[in-house]
Amino acid sequence: AQSVTQLDSHVSVSEGTPVLLRCNYSSSYSPSLFWYVQHPNKGLQLLLKYTSAATLVKGINGFEAEFKKSETSFHLTKPSAHMSDAAEYFCVVRTGTDKLIFGTGTRLQVFP
Amino acid sequence: NAGVTQTPKFRVLKTGQSMTLLCAQDMNHEYMYWYRQDPGMGLRLIHYSVGEGTTAKGEVPDGYNVSRLKKQNFLLGLESAAPSQTSVYFCASNLAGGQVPYFGPGTRLTVT
């Protein structure tokens, strides 16, 4: 069965410093993986997706993620955090029957 | 093109009352989903549909029913609301298998 684990429930960074949000997945075959962002009291917005093409995936707002099969990881990074990046981030894996399995989320705080 | 819309945005129910949440999409999507979001648990799938007239159970279906009489609408019903159903409900849809899901803005439901 597929599953996804977000290793940190909270991450705090200073504005202008790098962001790393960690995600590990479990899948019996080549997975489709996504990162979604949710700003306070808002819906979910797709940041980026991996669907077995390039292992380094670029998304919106300067975010990117690298698919590492050997480590079963799909970590989200950004070189320089901005105040507007403060939000909750979800790592998601799609199952073979098109259901999405969500991680429990990582809340990113950005300090000035 | 309104995307995925949800009605209502907010609702307060008393225990035992019933209500229906409406999800509508104007993108001609085949697949539609209902999720609930609770703190620290990410989003969990309640029910989903892979086409008009079809529905299937997700991870947490108990206490909910759904119907997909028209392709563009996916209704979520609570026959007898319980405080444990206090949550934020999200609808999502995608065109076909393997496509990226689009999420609605959410419905915040409180059951007292």
Chai-1 contact restraints between the chains, C-beta under 6 A:
chainA,res_idxA,chainB,res_idxB,connection_type,confidence,min_distance_angstrom,max_distance_angstrom,comment,restraint_id
A,G43,B,F103,contact,1.0,0.0,6.0,A-B,restraint_1
A,G43,B,P105,contact,1.0,0.0,6.0,A-B,restraint_2
A,G43,B,G106,contact,1.0,0.0,6.0,A-B,restraint_3
A,L44,B,F103,contact,1.0,0.0,6.0,A-B,restraint_4
A,K49,B,V100,contact,1.0,0.0,6.0,A-B,restraint_5
A,D98,B,G97,contact,1.0,0.0,6.0,A-B,restraint_6
A,K99,B,L45,contact,1.0,0.0,6.0,A-B,restraint_7
A,F102,B,G42,contact,1.0,0.0,6.0,A-B,restraint_8
A,F102,B,L43,contact,1.0,0.0,6.0,A-B,restraint_9
A,G103,B,G42,contact,1.0,0.0,6.0,A-B,restraint_10
A,T104,B,G40,contact,1.0,0.0,6.0,A-B,restraint_11
A,T104,B,G42,contact,1.0,0.0,6.0,A-B,restraint_12
A,G105,B,G42,contact,1.0,0.0,6.0,A-B,restraint_13
